[in-house]
Amino acid sequence: MPGIEAFFDKSTSTVTYLVWDHSTKRAVVIDAVADFDPATGRLGHASVDTVLARAAALGLTVEWAVETHAHADHLSAADYIRRKTGAKIGIGARITEVQARFRQLFDAPEAE
């Protein structure tokens, strides 16, 4: 049975999950939340740093940051996890359709 811990984010009312294999100590973070301050327009990472600190305390290697879907309720911290841990990012292939729609809606340039 895998290890599972849930981390509730009050500001977005969303949950980030840390899931791991007890024998290999390999882990995945699911739906990680980036902290956004609308008053300043700044991003922070205190919420996801709590998850990463717990993973470190358990001796886990975070190999994946997975998004279950495109989130309208919070900003993703998956790229932050990738930069901090070297984890791969996983999301469904049809995310490109969502990105194209938002690019059109917001008149945004293609991502590099």
C-alpha positions in Angstrom: 0.0 0.0 0.0 1.4 3.4 -0.9 2.0 6.2 1.5 -0.4 9.1 1.0 -0.6 12.5 2.7 -2.9 15.4 1.8 -2.0 19.1 2.3 -5.0 21.5 2.3 -4.4 25.0 1.0 -6.8 27.4 2.7 -6.4 30.3 0.3 -7.6 28.1 -2.7 -9.5 25.4 -0.8 -7.6 22.8 -2.8 -5.6 19.8 -1.8 -2.1 18.7 -2.9 -1.2 15.1 -2.4 2.2 13.5 -1.7 2.1 9.8 -2.7 5.1 7.4 -2.4 6.2 3.8 -2.5 7.4 2.7 0.9 10.0 0.3 -0.4 11.6 2.5 -3.1 11.0 5.9 -1.5 10.0 7.2 -4.9 7.3 9.9 -4.8 4.9 12.0 -6.8 3.3 15.3 -5.9 -0.2 15.7 -7.3 -1.8 19.1 -8.0 0.8 21.3 -6.2 -0.3 24.8 -5.4 1.7 28.0 -6.0 0.9 30.8 -3.6 -0.4 33.8 -5.5 -0.9 37.2 -3.8 -3.4 39.2 -5.9 -2.6 42.4 -4.1 1.0 42.3 -5.2 0.9 40.0 -8.2 3.7 37.9 -6.7 4.1 34.2 -6.6 5.3 32.4 -3.5 6.0 28.7 -2.7 5.4 28.3 1.0 2.6 25.8 0.4 4.6 23.5 -1.9 7.7 24.0 0.2 5.8 22.3 3.1 5.1 19.3 0.8 8.7 19.1 -0.3 10.0 19.4 3.3 7.7 16.5 4.3 9.1 14.5 1.4 12.6 15.2 2.5 11.8 14.3 6.1 10.5 11.0 4.9 13.7 10.4 2.8 11.7 10.5 -0.5 12.8 11.2 -4.0 10.2 13.3 -5.8 10.2 11.9 -9.3 7.0 13.4 -10.7 4.8 16.5 -10.3 1.5 15.6 -11.8 -1.5 17.8 -12.7 -4.8 16.0 -12.8 -6.3 18.8 -15.1 -5.9 22.4 -16.0 -6.7 24.4 -12.8 -8.9 27.5 -12.7 -8.8 27.5 -8.9 -5.1 27.9 -8.4 -1.7 28.3 -10.1 0.4 25.2 -10.4 3.7 24.7 -8.6 4.7 21.8 -10.9 7.5 23.8 -12.6 8.8 24.9 -9.2 9.0 21.3 -8.1 10.8 20.4 -11.4 13.4 23.1 -10.8 13.9 22.2 -7.1 14.0 18.4 -7.5 14.5 17.5 -11.1 11.1 15.8 -11.2 9.3 15.3 -14.5 5.9 17.0 -15.0 2.9 15.0 -16.1 -0.4 16.1 -17.4 -2.8 14.8 -20.1 -1.9 15.3 -23.7 -5.1 17.3 -24.4 -3.7 20.2 -22.2 -2.4 21.7 -25.5 -6.1 22.3 -26.5 -6.7 24.2 -23.3 -3.5 26.2 -23.8 -4.5 27.1 -27.3 -7.9 28.3 -26.2 -6.4 30.4 -23.4 -3.8 31.8 -25.8 -6.6 32.9 -28.1 -8.8 34.2 -25.3 -5.9 36.3 -23.8 -4.2 37.1 -27.1 -1.0 35.5 -25.7 2.0 34.5 -27.7 3.1 30.9 -28.3 5.1 29.4 -25.4 8.8 28.8 -26.2 
